[in-house]
């Protein structure tokens, strides 16, 4: 919903970035998390191009 390509995203991914940062800090090594985040790679690539720190990680 708050993903960069979602309908509720009107802040260029700032909220998504904050949520991603929190998830990375606690769940980044869990296989289930990595499989789910894999579906968001296009949105993450777009944020990484904008030099968003949590997307670059």
N, CA, C and O atoms as a CHARMM CRD file, in Angstrom:
* protein
*
  228
    1    1 UNK  N      0.81900  -1.19100   0.00000 PROA 1      0.00000
    2    1 UNK  CA     0.00000   0.00000   0.00000 PROA 1      0.00000
    3    1 UNK  C      0.86000   1.25100   0.00000 PROA 1      0.00000
    4    1 UNK  O      0.60100   2.17900  -0.76600 PROA 1      0.00000
    5    2 UNK  N      1.87100   1.28900   0.84100 PROA 2      0.00000
    6    2 UNK  CA     2.74500   2.44800   0.89000 PROA 2      0.00000
    7    2 UNK  C      3.95500   2.29500  -0.02000 PROA 2      0.00000
    8    2 UNK  O      4.84400   3.14700  -0.03600 PROA 2      0.00000
    9    3 UNK  N      3.98200   1.21100  -0.77000 PROA 3      0.00000
   10    3 UNK  CA     5.07100   0.98400  -1.70600 PROA 3      0.00000
   11    3 UNK  C      5.08000   2.09400  -2.74900 PROA 3      0.00000
   12    3 UNK  O      4.04500   2.70000  -3.02700 PROA 3      0.00000
   13    4 UNK  N      6.20800   2.35000  -3.30600 PROA 4      0.00000
   14    4 UNK  CA     6.36900   3.43700  -4.25800 PROA 4      0.00000
   15    4 UNK  C      5.38600   3.35500  -5.41500 PROA 4      0.00000
   16    4 UNK  O      4.99700   4.38600  -5.96300 PROA 4      0.00000
   17    5 UNK  N      4.98400   2.17200  -5.79000 PROA 5      0.00000
   18    5 UNK  CA     4.04000   2.02900  -6.89500 PROA 5      0.00000
   19    5 UNK  C      2.60100   1.88800  -6.40800 PROA 5      0.00000
   20    5 UNK  O      1.70100   1.65900  -7.21700 PROA 5      0.00000
   21    6 UNK  N      2.36900   2.01800  -5.11600 PROA 6      0.00000
   22    6 UNK  CA     1.03300   1.85400  -4.55300 PROA 6      0.00000
   23    6 UNK  C      0.17100   3.09000  -4.71200 PROA 6      0.00000
   24    6 UNK  O      0.67400   4.18200  -4.97900 PROA 6      0.00000
   25    7 UNK  N     -1.13200   2.91200  -4.54500 PROA 7      0.00000
   26    7 UNK  CA    -2.06100   4.02400  -4.72900 PROA 7      0.00000
   27    7 UNK  C     -2.00600   5.02200  -3.57700 PROA 7      0.00000
   28    7 UNK  O     -2.40000   6.17600  -3.75000 PROA 7      0.00000
   29    8 UNK  N     -1.53000   4.61000  -2.41800 PROA 8      0.00000
   30    8 UNK  CA    -1.48000   5.49800  -1.26200 PROA 8      0.00000
   31    8 UNK  C     -0.17100   6.28100  -1.18200 PROA 8      0.00000
   32    8 UNK  O      0.01900   7.07500  -0.26000 PROA 8      0.00000
   33    9 UNK  N      0.70700   6.07200  -2.11100 PROA 9      0.00000
   34    9 UNK  CA     2.01700   6.72200  -2.06800 PROA 9      0.00000
   35    9 UNK  C      1.94200   8.10200  -2.70600 PROA 9      0.00000
   36    9 UNK  O      1.81800   8.23200  -3.92400 PROA 9      0.00000
   37   10 UNK  N      2.01800   9.12100  -1.87100 PROA 10     0.00000
   38   10 UNK  CA     2.02400  10.48400  -2.39100 PROA 10     0.00000
   39   10 UNK  C      3.22100  11.27800  -1.86100 PROA 10     0.00000
   40   10 UNK  O      3.27000  12.50300  -1.98100 PROA 10     0.00000
   41   11 UNK  N      4.17800  10.56500  -1.27800 PROA 11     0.00000
   42   11 UNK  CA     5.34300  11.22900  -0.69300 PROA 11     0.00000
   43   11 UNK  C      6.66300  10.75800  -1.30200 PROA 11     0.00000
   44   11 UNK  O      7.71900  10.87600  -0.68000 PROA 11     0.00000
   45   12 UNK  N      6.59600  10.23100  -2.50700 PROA 12     0.00000
   46   12 UNK  CA     7.78800   9.73500  -3.21700 PROA 12     0.00000
   47   12 UNK  C      8.52500   8.64200  -2.45100 PROA 12     0.00000
   48   12 UNK  O      9.74500   8.51700  -2.55600 PROA 12     0.00000
   49   13 UNK  N      7.78300   7.85600  -1.68400 PROA 13     0.00000
   50   13 UNK  CA     8.37300   6.70300  -1.02000 PROA 13     0.00000
   51   13 UNK  C      8.98700   6.94700   0.33800 PROA 13     0.00000
   52   13 UNK  O      9.67200   6.06700   0.86000 PROA 13     0.00000
   53   14 UNK  N      8.77000   8.11500   0.93700 PROA 14     0.00000
   54   14 UNK  CA     9.37000   8.40100   2.24200 PROA 14     0.00000
   55   14 UNK  C      8.83800   7.46600   3.33200 PROA 14     0.00000
   56   14 UNK  O      9.61500   6.93200   4.12400 PROA 14     0.00000
   57   15 UNK  N      7.52500   7.26900   3.37600 PROA 15     0.00000
   58   15 UNK  CA     6.93800   6.37900   4.37900 PROA 15     0.00000
   59   15 UNK  C      7.41000   4.94200   4.15300 PROA 15     0.00000
   60   15 UNK  O      7.74300   4.23500   5.10400 PROA 15     0.00000
   61   16 UNK  N      7.43500   4.52100   2.90500 PROA 16     0.00000
   62   16 UNK  CA     7.91900   3.18600   2.56100 PROA 16     0.00000
   63   16 UNK  C      9.36800   3.02800   3.00500 PROA 16     0.00000
   64   16 UNK  O      9.75300   1.97200   3.50700 PROA 16     0.00000
   65   17 UNK  N     10.15600   4.05100   2.82500 PROA 17     0.00000
   66   17 UNK  CA    11.55600   4.01600   3.21900 PROA 17     0.00000
   67   17 UNK  C     11.70500   3.86300   4.73000 PROA 17     0.00000
   68   17 UNK  O     12.55900   3.10700   5.19300 PROA 17     0.00000
   69   18 UNK  N     10.88700   4.56800   5.49500 PROA 18     0.00000
   70   18 UNK  CA    10.93900   4.44600   6.95200 PROA 18     0.00000
   71   18 UNK  C     10.54900   3.04100   7.40500 PROA 18     0.00000
   72   18 UNK  O     11.18800   2.46600   8.28600 PROA 18     0.00000
   73   19 UNK  N      9.50400   2.49600   6.80100 PROA 19     0.00000
   74   19 UNK  CA     9.07900   1.13800   7.14800 PROA 19     0.00000
   75   19 UNK  C     10.14900   0.12500   6.75800 PROA 19     0.00000
   76   19 UNK  O     10.42700  -0.80800   7.51100 PROA 19     0.00000
   77   20 UNK  N     10.74300   0.30400   5.59800 PROA 20     0.00000
   78   20 UNK  CA    11.79300  -0.59700   5.14200 PROA 20     0.00000
   79   20 UNK  C     13.00300  -0.54300   6.06100 PROA 20     0.00000
   80   20 UNK  O     13.60900  -1.57400   6.35300 PROA 20     0.00000
   81   21 UNK  N     13.35300   0.63400   6.51300 PROA 21     0.00000
   82   21 UNK  CA    14.48200   0.79400   7.42100 PROA 21     0.00000
   83   21 UNK  C     14.25000   0.02800   8.72000 PROA 21     0.00000
   84   21 UNK  O     15.16400  -0.62700   9.22300 PROA 21     0.00000
   85   22 UNK  N     13.04600   0.10100   9.26500 PROA 22     0.00000
   86   22 UNK  CA    12.72200  -0.63300  10.49600 PROA 22     0.00000
   87   22 UNK  C     12.76300  -2.14000  10.26500 PROA 22     0.00000
   88   22 UNK  O     13.26900  -2.88600  11.10300 PROA 22     0.00000
   89   23 UNK  N     12.23400  -2.58500   9.13600 PROA 23     0.00000
   90   23 UNK  CA    12.23700  -4.01600   8.83300 PROA 23     0.00000
   91   23 UNK  C     13.64300  -4.55100   8.61500 PROA 23     0.00000
   92   23 UNK  O     13.96300  -5.65800   9.04800 PROA 23     0.00000
   93   24 UNK  N     14.47200  -3.78000   7.95500 PROA 24     0.00000
   94   24 UNK  CA    15.84600  -4.21200   7.70400 PROA 24     0.00000
   95   24 UNK  C     16.60500  -4.36600   9.01900 PROA 24     0.00000
   96   24 UNK  O     17.41200  -5.28400   9.17000 PROA 24     0.00000
   97   25 UNK  N     16.35000  -3.47300   9.96400 PROA 25     0.00000
   98   25 UNK  CA    17.08600  -3.52700  11.22900 PROA 25     0.00000
   99   25 UNK  C     16.76700  -4.77200  12.05400 PROA 25     0.00000
  100   25 UNK  O     17.58700  -5.19500  12.86800 PROA 25     0.00000
  101   26 UNK  N     15.58300  -5.36800  11.85500 PROA 26     0.00000
  102   26 UNK  CA    15.24300  -6.53900  12.67100 PROA 26     0.00000
  103   26 UNK  C     15.11300  -7.83700  11.87700 PROA 26     0.00000
  104   26 UNK  O     15.26800  -8.91600  12.44900 PROA 26     0.00000
  105   27 UNK  N     14.83800  -7.76400  10.59700 PROA 27     0.00000
  106   27 UNK  CA    14.44800  -8.97100   9.85300 PROA 27     0.00000
  107   27 UNK  C     15.30700  -9.27100   8.63200 PROA 27     0.00000
  108   27 UNK  O     14.97500 -10.17200   7.86100 PROA 27     0.00000
  109   28 UNK  N     16.37300  -8.56000   8.44000 PROA 28     0.00000
  110   28 UNK  CA    17.08300  -8.65200   7.16300 PROA 28     0.00000
  111   28 UNK  C     17.69300 -10.02300   6.89300 PROA 28     0.00000
  112   28 UNK  O     17.99800 -10.33400   5.74200 PROA 28     0.00000
  113   29 UNK  N     17.87800 -10.84200   7.90800 PROA 29     0.00000
  114   29 UNK  CA    18.49300 -12.15400   7.68600 PROA 29     0.00000
  115   29 UNK  C     17.48100 -13.28200   7.63200 PROA 29     0.00000
  116   29 UNK  O     17.85900 -14.44100   7.45700 PROA 29     0.00000
  117   30 UNK  N     16.21700 -12.97100   7.77800 PROA 30     0.00000
  118   30 UNK  CA    15.18600 -14.00600   7.74800 PROA 30     0.00000
  119   30 UNK  C     14.78400 -14.30100   6.31200 PROA 30     0.00000
  120   30 UNK  O     14.52700 -13.38700   5.52900 PROA 30     0.00000
  121   31 UNK  N     14.73400 -15.56500   5.97900 PROA 31     0.00000
  122   31 UNK  CA    14.45000 -15.99300   4.60600 PROA 31     0.00000
  123   31 UNK  C     13.07500 -15.51400   4.13700 PROA 31     0.00000
  124   31 UNK  O     12.93400 -15.07500   2.99600 PROA 31     0.00000
  125   32 UNK  N     12.08100 -15.59100   4.98600 PROA 32     0.00000
  126   32 UNK  CA    10.73000 -15.18400   4.63100 PROA 32     0.00000
  127   32 UNK  C     10.68900 -13.70100   4.24600 PROA 32     0.00000
  128   32 UNK  O     10.03000 -13.32400   3.27600 PROA 32     0.00000
  129   33 UNK  N     11.38800 -12.87400   5.00400 PROA 33     0.00000
  130   33 UNK  CA    11.44300 -11.44400   4.70000 PROA 33     0.00000
  131   33 UNK  C     12.10700 -11.20500   3.34700 PROA 33     0.00000
  132   33 UNK  O     11.62900 -10.40200   2.54600 PROA 33     0.00000
  133   34 UNK  N     13.20100 -11.90200   3.10000 PROA 34     0.00000
  134   34 UNK  CA    13.91800 -11.71800   1.83900 PROA 34     0.00000
  135   34 UNK  C     13.08100 -12.15300   0.63900 PROA 34     0.00000
  136   34 UNK  O     13.14500 -11.52800  -0.42000 PROA 34     0.00000
  137   35 UNK  N     12.30200 -13.21300   0.79600 PROA 35     0.00000
  138   35 UNK  CA    11.43800 -13.65800  -0.30000 PROA 35     0.00000
  139   35 UNK  C     10.33500 -12.64500  -0.58900 PROA 35     0.00000
  140   35 UNK  O      9.98000 -12.42600  -1.74700 PROA 35     0.00000
  141   36 UNK  N      9.80200 -12.03800   0.44100 PROA 36     0.00000
  142   36 UNK  CA     8.74700 -11.04000   0.24300 PROA 36     0.00000
  143   36 UNK  C      9.30000  -9.74500  -0.34400 PROA 36     0.00000
  144   36 UNK  O      8.67000  -9.13200  -1.20600 PROA 36     0.00000
  145   37 UNK  N     10.45500  -9.33800   0.11400 PROA 37     0.00000
  146   37 UNK  CA    11.03500  -8.08300  -0.37000 PROA 37     0.00000
  147   37 UNK  C     11.49000  -8.21500  -1.81800 PROA 37     0.00000
  148   37 UNK  O     11.63800  -7.21300  -2.51800 PROA 37     0.00000
  149   38 UNK  N     11.71000  -9.43700  -2.26600 PROA 38     0.00000
  150   38 UNK  CA    12.12200  -9.69000  -3.64000 PROA 38     0.00000
  151   38 UNK  C     11.09100  -9.17200  -4.63900 PROA 38     0.00000
  152   38 UNK  O     11.44900  -8.73900  -5.73500 PROA 38     0.00000
  153   39 UNK  N      9.81100  -9.21400  -4.26500 PROA 39     0.00000
  154   39 UNK  CA     8.74500  -8.72700  -5.14200 PROA 39     0.00000
  155   39 UNK  C      8.78300  -7.21200  -5.31100 PROA 39     0.00000
  156   39 UNK  O      8.19700  -6.68100  -6.25500 PROA 39     0.00000
  157   40 UNK  N      9.46100  -6.51500  -4.41300 PROA 40     0.00000
  158   40 UNK  CA     9.48900  -5.05700  -4.43300 PROA 40     0.00000
  159   40 UNK  C     10.75000  -4.49100  -5.07600 PROA 40     0.00000
  160   40 UNK  O     11.00200  -3.29000  -4.99000 PROA 40     0.00000
  161   41 UNK  N     11.52900  -5.33200  -5.70800 PROA 41     0.00000
  162   41 UNK  CA    12.80300  -4.87100  -6.27100 PROA 41     0.00000
  163   41 UNK  C     12.67400  -3.70600  -7.25000 PROA 41     0.00000
  164   41 UNK  O     13.50300  -2.79800  -7.18700 PROA 41     0.00000
  165   42 UNK  N     11.69200  -3.67300  -8.14700 PROA 42     0.00000
  166   42 UNK  CA    11.58800  -2.50300  -9.03400 PROA 42     0.00000
  167   42 UNK  C     11.39800  -1.19000  -8.26800 PROA 42     0.00000
  168   42 UNK  O     12.01300  -0.17900  -8.60600 PROA 42     0.00000
  169   43 UNK  N     10.55100  -1.20700  -7.24400 PROA 43     0.00000
  170   43 UNK  CA    10.34100   0.00000  -6.44100 PROA 43     0.00000
  171   43 UNK  C     11.60000   0.35400  -5.65600 PROA 43     0.00000
  172   43 UNK  O     11.93300   1.53100  -5.51600 PROA 43     0.00000
  173   44 UNK  N     12.29600  -0.65000  -5.14800 PROA 44     0.00000
  174   44 UNK  CA    13.53100  -0.39800  -4.40800 PROA 44     0.00000
  175   44 UNK  C     14.62000   0.16200  -5.31200 PROA 44     0.00000
  176   44 UNK  O     15.39200   1.02400  -4.89300 PROA 44     0.00000
  177   45 UNK  N     14.68600  -0.31500  -6.53000 PROA 45     0.00000
  178   45 UNK  CA    15.66800   0.21700  -7.47900 PROA 45     0.00000
  179   45 UNK  C     15.40100   1.68300  -7.76700 PROA 45     0.00000
  180   45 UNK  O     16.33700   2.47600  -7.86800 PROA 45     0.00000
  181   46 UNK  N     14.14300   2.04800  -7.90000 PROA 46     0.00000
  182   46 UNK  CA    13.79900   3.44500  -8.14500 PROA 46     0.00000
  183   46 UNK  C     14.19200   4.32000  -6.95900 PROA 46     0.00000
  184   46 UNK  O     14.73100   5.41100  -7.14400 PROA 46     0.00000
  185   47 UNK  N     13.92600   3.85000  -5.75500 PROA 47     0.00000
  186   47 UNK  CA    14.33700   4.60500  -4.56700 PROA 47     0.00000
  187   47 UNK  C     15.85800   4.66900  -4.44800 PROA 47     0.00000
  188   47 UNK  O     16.40300   5.69000  -4.02800 PROA 47     0.00000
  189   48 UNK  N     16.53700   3.60400  -4.80800 PROA 48     0.00000
  190   48 UNK  CA    17.99800   3.60200  -4.74400 PROA 48     0.00000
  191   48 UNK  C     18.58900   4.60500  -5.73000 PROA 48     0.00000
  192   48 UNK  O     19.61100   5.23000  -5.44700 PROA 48     0.00000
  193   49 UNK  N     17.95100   4.75500  -6.87600 PROA 49     0.00000
  194   49 UNK  CA    18.41400   5.76200  -7.83300 PROA 49     0.00000
  195   49 UNK  C     18.28000   7.16900  -7.27300 PROA 49     0.00000
  196   49 UNK  O     19.02200   8.07400  -7.65600 PROA 49     0.00000
  197   50 UNK  N     17.33500   7.34500  -6.37100 PROA 50     0.00000
  198   50 UNK  CA    17.14700   8.64000  -5.70400 PROA 50     0.00000
  199   50 UNK  C     18.03700   8.76800  -4.47400 PROA 50     0.00000
  200   50 UNK  O     17.89700   9.71100  -3.69500 PROA 50     0.00000
  201   51 UNK  N     18.95400   7.81600  -4.30400 PROA 51     0.00000
  202   51 UNK  CA    19.93300   7.77400  -3.21900 PROA 51     0.00000
  203   51 UNK  C     19.28500   7.66800  -1.85000 PROA 51     0.00000
  204   51 UNK  O     19.74000   8.29700  -0.89400 PROA 51     0.00000
  205   52 UNK  N     18.23100   6.88000  -1.75000 PROA 52     0.00000
  206   52 UNK  CA    17.57700   6.60700  -0.48100 PROA 52     0.00000
  207   52 UNK  C     18.41000   5.57200   0.26100 PROA 52     0.00000
  208   52 UNK  O     18.66800   4.49100  -0.26800 PROA 52     0.00000
  209   53 UNK  N     18.83300   5.88800   1.47600 PROA 53     0.00000
  210   53 UNK  CA    19.78900   5.05300   2.20000 PROA 53     0.00000
  211   53 UNK  C     19.26200   3.64900   2.48600 PROA 53     0.00000
  212   53 UNK  O     19.98600   2.67500   2.28200 PROA 53     0.00000
  213   54 UNK  N     18.02700   3.52400   2.95100 PROA 54     0.00000
  214   54 UNK  CA    17.52400   2.18600   3.27500 PROA 54     0.00000
  215   54 UNK  C     17.35300   1.33400   2.02600 PROA 54     0.00000
  216   54 UNK  O     17.47800   0.11200   2.09900 PROA 54     0.00000
  217   55 UNK  N     17.07400   1.94400   0.89100 PROA 55     0.00000
  218   55 UNK  CA    16.96500   1.19100  -0.35900 PROA 55     0.00000
  219   55 UNK  C     18.33300   0.75400  -0.86400 PROA 55     0.00000
  220   55 UNK  O     18.46200  -0.29700  -1.49100 PROA 55     0.00000
  221   56 UNK  N     19.33000   1.54500  -0.59600 PROA 56     0.00000
  222   56 UNK  CA    20.68100   1.17300  -1.00400 PROA 56     0.00000
  223   56 UNK  C     21.20000  -0.01700  -0.20100 PROA 56     0.00000
  224   56 UNK  O     21.98300  -0.81700  -0.71300 PROA 56     0.00000
  225   57 UNK  N     20.77100  -0.13600   1.04900 PROA 57     0.00000
  226   57 UNK  CA    21.19200  -1.27000   1.88300 PROA 57     0.00000
  227   57 UNK  C     20.57800  -2.53400   1.36000 PROA 57     0.00000
  228   57 UNK  O     20.80400  -3.60700   1.91900 PROA 57     0.00000
